Amino acid sequence: MVRSWFSRSHSGLQELGALAVLYGFYEVVRGVPSENVEAAMRHTSEIVDLEQGIGIYVEHGVQRALDALPVLPTVLGVAYVVLHFAGTTAALVWLHRRHRDHFPIVRTTLIVATALALVGYVLYPAAPPRLADLGFSDTVTQHTGLNLSSDLLGALYNPFAAVPSLHFGYALIVGVALATLASSRVVRVLGALYPLAMLVVIVGTGNHFVFDAALGGLVVLVGWLVARVLVAEPSPDARRRDDRQAEPCCL
């Protein structure tokens, strides 16, 4: 029964409702404040030590280079706020309308990856670069007027839920879907570049380390492997029907 549900593409309202419940649950769990700030800071220090040890601690240099360019910090701040939710939602709507037989595997990958990320937030709280007293600037707060450290937003999300990065994880899901399914070559190229663009956004705004993004990609990979078990392959007839219905993506 579970496999049957995951293998089907349901009505738009059902899918929207299920994803809304999932995202609400995600925000509630993610929003539970970490009572051990010391542990979060210690974990962030461990991430920095690891990156320095393997030679990928580039976040400072990336942010300084991007901050030196006019207007770009504002663009990155807006992108950080908007793309994670609006971009993912738009891609899922397009996928459901144009490639319904591929929707179950993508939706299930997203669900499993989100569940794994929640486990990570609970077991390994970590501060983002902008809150780790490492000299990073808070691009979103400084350039968009949205204070991520305000009492209002602080009541809605846990600032120490930085590992893994689902900003990158969701971008990877969306990017792969667009790159493999879109009819337009331009959109396929944009899809392939989207995860890299999101990596620049999350690092440039001081919200994630490269390590966080790598773990975001890992939970998506594991989510896809689990989804392949839960979701039955579409029939050849269904695939042909899906191909006939496909139109160039307008995202």
TALIN-V487100 format. One record per backbone hydrogen bond with DSSP energy under -0.5 kcal/mol. CO is the residue of the C=O (numbers start at 0). NH is the residue of the N-H. Records with the same first field share a line. If there is no record, write none. Layout:
BEGIN
CO=NH ; NH
END
This chain:
BEGIN
0=4
1=5
2=6
3=7
4=7
7=9
10=14
11=15
12=16
13=17
14=18
15=19
16=20
17=21
18=22
19=23
20=24
21=25
22=26
23=27
24=28
25=29
26=30
28=31
29=157
30=32
32=34
34=36
35=39
36=40
37=41
38=42
39=43 ; 126
40=44
41=45
42=46
43=47
44=48
45=49
46=50
47=51
48=52
49=53
50=54 ; 55 ; 56
51=54
55=57
57=61
58=62
59=63
60=64
61=65
62=66
63=67
65=68
68=72
69=71
70=73 ; 74
71=75
72=76
73=77
74=78
75=79
76=80
77=81
78=82 ; 83
79=83
81=85 ; 86
82=86 ; 87
84=88
85=89
86=90
87=91
88=92
89=93
90=94
91=95
92=96
93=97
94=98
98=101 ; 102
99=103
101=105
102=106
103=107
104=108
105=109
106=110
107=111
108=112
109=113
110=114
111=115
112=116
113=117
114=118
115=119
116=120
117=121
118=122
119=123
125=161
127=130
128=131 ; 133
136=138
137=141
138=142
139=143 ; 145
140=144
144=146
145=147
146=149
149=153
150=154
151=154
152=155 ; 156
156=158
157=160
158=127
159=125 ; 161
163=165
164=168
165=169
166=170
167=171
168=172
169=173
170=174
171=175
172=176
173=177
174=178
175=179
176=180
177=181
183=187
184=188
185=189
186=190
187=191
188=192
189=193
190=194
192=196
193=197
194=198
195=199
196=200
197=201
198=202
199=203
200=204
201=206 ; 207
202=205
204=138 ; 139
205=129
208=212
209=213
210=214
211=164 ; 215
212=216
213=217
214=218
215=219
216=220
217=221
218=222
219=223
220=224
221=225
222=226
223=227
224=228
225=228 ; 229
226=230
229=231
234=238
235=239
236=240
237=241
238=242
239=243
240=244
241=245
END
